[in-house]
């Protein structure tokens, strides 16, 4: 059995951004046009009037101030309200592979080794651009990696599930190093016409190289990984290949991201907090000794409460990293962005936790120690 380390991480951030102010202007223009168009039905009680959004509402509900996106033009156009991403020919790289490769190359440069030393590629993300061939195999081909690759979808927990899978491959001797890539174009599944969620997501790609510890130079010892799933309909996206067989077609709202936010908060926070504490106990770790928490970046209120339960006190921003103010919710990539952007001050032997949680429900914990 071989132990594993996180040897390097990488990040690709799209250059385009959309602020809360821009998002609110577009959304409220859409609301005004909708309410005008359906004024008679609204007066007759046949339709409900839509409620405008505001910057204060968004920041209080989520802590989000801005987000990076692949395309902003369609998102801020009240007549479109979605990103504009033209289809590419089969001879061109897919958008997901393209941003995944960018993040992977950043990780490879930080690793300082050649891609030929990687034996497997896992593309772990909340949505896949196509059913097949796998985006992981496309990324593998572009980077010139031998071995094998496959796609994995566990919604917002995909990255930690990918890390766990990579650790298992290394433990069994199936791989020397595994590249886990998380390309998240979450603007593509977001309903920008829904006041309760139009602000939630942003686009990004991250990458993690998990390597056999006896081959690694520095990095982070992976002390333990744990996964948990529990079925819930409270976060859902029903888009899929069988939609075309349904008589009503593909236009229904549930073919985009939908959630019961209050239920998610009430149910996920205790589930994740208890999972972290139980995993730490089983590893013989004192959770209060953790220097830093790199949690899934969905909602600042969830993160603060989980941090409070784990550390037994109110965590500081240095202890409980928040990047969703700039990036918004980037699904599986969020905890990796937090880890990637806030670990340079660790000394040898200091401990931290990477944790993700989301639809499924699903959750993953990865305890690490600086080498």
N, C-alpha and C positions, 0 to 999 in steps of 0.2 A: 504493500500500500504506500502510495506517495502522497505527501502533503502538498498543498497548493498555496500560491500567493497571488495577489493582485499586483502584477508587475508594472502595468501602465494603464492610463486612461487617455481618451481623446474626446474632443468636442468640436462639432461644427455648428456654428450659429448663423442662421440666415441673416443677410444684411438688412432686409426690410423689417420695419417695426410698425406696430399700430398702437397708439396710446389709448388710454381709457377715454380721453376727450374725443378723439377721432371716432372711436367705436360708438360712443353715445350719440354723436351728431348723426351718424348714418342710421343707427337704430331708431332714433326719435323721428327722423324724416320718414323712415319706413312706417312707423306707427301712425304718424299723422296722415300719410297717404291711405293707409288701410282703414283708419277710422272714418276718413272722408268718403272713401269708396263704399263703405258698408254702413253709412250713417242711418239710413232708413231701417235696416235690419237691427241695428244696435238700439235705436229708439223703440222699436217694436218688441225688444227683448229676445229676438231670434239669434243674435250674436252678442258676444261680450266685447266691449271696447278694449283695445290693447292699452297697457300702461307704459308710459315712457320710462326710460332708464336714466341713471345719473352716475357721475363719477363717484360721488359719496356712497351711493348704494353699492357699487362694485367693490370699492376698497374696503368698506365695512364688512361685506359678505365674504370676501376672499383674501384681502391683502394684496391683490394684483393691481399693478399700476400700468403695465405695458406688456407687450408680447412680441416675439419675433415670428415672422411668417414667411412662407415661400413666395406668396403673392398677396399684396395688400390692395391692389386696384379694385378687384371685385368685392372684397370684404367691406370697403368703405363706400361702395356705391349702393345707395338704398334701393336701386332697381335690380341689383344682382344679389348681394348679401351672401357671397360665397367666394372662395379663391378661384381664380381663373388659371387652370393648369392644363394646357392643350395636350392631347394624347401624343405620344412619341411613336415613331416607327419601331418595329421589332428589332431593327439594327442599331437603335440608339439605346444608351443605358437608361433604365427606368429611373424615375425621380428618387424613389426610395434608395435604390442602389447607389445613385450618385452622391447623395448626402451621407449615406452610410460609409461609402469609401472615403469621403473627406474626413469623417471622424476617425475612421480606422487608420488613415495615414498619419493623422496627428498622434494617435496612440503608438503607432510603430516608430515614429520619430523619437518619441519620449522613451520608448523601450530600448532603442539603440541596437536592435537586432533585425535581421532580414526576415521578410514574410515567409521565406521558405522553412523557417523553424516553427511555423504554426501548422498544426495538423488538422484543425477543425474550425469551422465558422458557424456560429449560430446567429441568425437574424431574429432578435427577440423584440417584438413590438406589439402595440395594441391593435393595429390594422395592417393588413398586407395589401399591397397595390394590386396584386393579381393572385389567382389561385395557384398557378404553376407556370413555368418552373419557379422554384423557390428563389426569393431575393438573396438568400444566403449563398446560393450557388453562383448567382450572378456576381455578387461581391467577391466571392472566392476567385472567380475567373479573372476579374479585373485586377486583383491584387497578385495574381500568379501563385496562389496557394494550392498545394497538393492536398490530398486527403478527402474530406467530406464536409458538407454543409447542409443545414436544414433550417426552416423557419419555425418559430415558436410564438404562440399568442396566448398570453395569460393577462391581457389588458395591462393595467398600470403596474402589475407585479412582474412583467415579462423580464426585466433586467435581472432581478434577483433570482428568478427561476432559471435564467440563463447561466448566471454565475454558479448556482448549485449544480446544474448539469455539467458545466465545465469542470468543476471540482471533482465530480464523480468520474468523469472520463480520465482525469489525471490520476485519481486514486487507483483506478483499475489498470493503469498502464496503457490505455487506449490512445493517449495523446500526451505530447510534451508541453504543448501550449495551445490554448483555445482562444479564439477571437470572438467575443460577444458584441454584436453591433445592435444599437437601438435607434433606428431612424423613425422619427415620429412626426408625421404630417397630420397633426390632430385637427388643424383647421379644416381638413377635408370632411370630417365627420361631425362638425359642430353646426348646430342650427343657430345661425346668426339672427334669426327672427324670433328667438325665444328669450324673453327678458331674464329668466332665471338662470340661463346658461350661456348667453351670447358672448360673455367676456372670459370664459373659463380657460380656453386652450391656446397654446402656441406651438410653433414648429421648431424642431431641433434634431440633432443626431448625436449620439454618444457612442463610445466604444470602450471596451474593457479587455485587456489581455490577461488571462489567467494562466499561470505557468507553474510547472513543477518546481518545488521549492529548492531542490538541490541544483537546479540549473539557473536560478534567478539571481540577479544582482540587485540587492535592495528590495524595495517594494513593501508589501503588507502581507504578513502571515494571515491566512484565513483560519480563524480559530474554530469556527463552526458555522454551518448554514442550516436553516430550517424553513420549511414551506408549510403553508396551511391554506386549504380551500373550504368554503362553506357556501352552498348555493343560495343566491339571492337575486331577485328581479329588480332590486332597487337601483342598479346601474345597468343599463342595457343598450345594445345597438343591434337591431334585427336585420341589418343589411347583409345580404348574402346571395349566393348563386341561385338559390331556390325562389328568390323574389320574382323572377321572370315567369315562374309557373303559377303565381297567385293571380286570381281574376282581377284584383284591384290594382295590380301593377306595383311600381316601386316608389310611389309618391308619398306614402304615409310618413308621418312625423317620426314614428319609431324606427325608421330606417336610418336615422341619425342618432347622435348621443342623446339619451334621456336618463334622468335620475330623479329619485325622491331624496333630495338633499338632506332634509332633517332626519329621515330614517337612517340614511347612510352614516351621518354624524353619530347618532345615538348607538348604532350597532357596531360600527367599525372601530371607533376609538377604544372601547373596552376590550374588544377582541385583539387588537394589535398590541395594546399596552400589556395585557396578560401574557400574550405570546412572547413578547420581548423579555419580560421578567422571568418567565418559566425557562426560556432558552438560556438566559444569563445564569440562572441558578444551576441548570444542568451542566453548564460549562465551568462552574465554580467561579464565576465572575461576579463582582459587586457592581451592580448597575450604576451606583453613584460614583464609581471610579472612572466612568466613561468620560473621556475628554470632549467628545463631540458626537452628536447625532446627525446623520445625514438621512433625513426622512423623505419619503415621497412628498412632492410639492403639489398638493391639491388645494389646500385651504389653510391659511395661517392659524385659524382657530383650532383646527384639528391637531396641527403640529404642536402648538403650544400646550394643549391639554395632554397629548401623549408624552411630550417632554416632561411635563410636571409629574405625571404618574410614574415615569421611569426613573427620574432623578430625585423624586421626593421633594421637589421645590421648584420655584419658577426658574426655568433655564434662561441664561443670557443668550443673546444673538450669536455670540461666539460658540456657545455650546450646542445650540439648536439652530443649524444653518437654514436661512430662508433665502431662496433665490427666485421665488415665484413672483415677487414684486416686479422683476425685470422680465422673466421668462414665461410667467403664467404657469398653468398646469401643462407639463409636457409629457404626461402619462409616464411610461416606464423610464424615460430618460431623466426625470426630475431628481431622484436620489443620486444618480450618477453625476449629474451636473453639480449638485451640492458637494459631493465627495471630491470631484475633480477640481473645484474652484476653492476649496477650503480645507487643505490638508498639509500645506507646505510648512506649517509651524510645529509639526509633530516631532517629538524626540523618540529615539529608539525605546521600545517597550510601552509606549502610550497606546491606549485603547480607544476604539471608536465603533460605531454601529451604522451600517447601511441597511435601511429598511424601506420596503415598498408595500403598498396596499391599494386595493381597488376592486374593480368589478369582479364578480365571481360568487361571493367575495373571495379574494385571494390576498395572501400576504407572504412576504419573505424577509428573513433576517439574516444578515451576514456580519458576524463580529470579526473585527480585524485588529491586528497589532502591528505597529510600525517596526520594521526590521532594523 
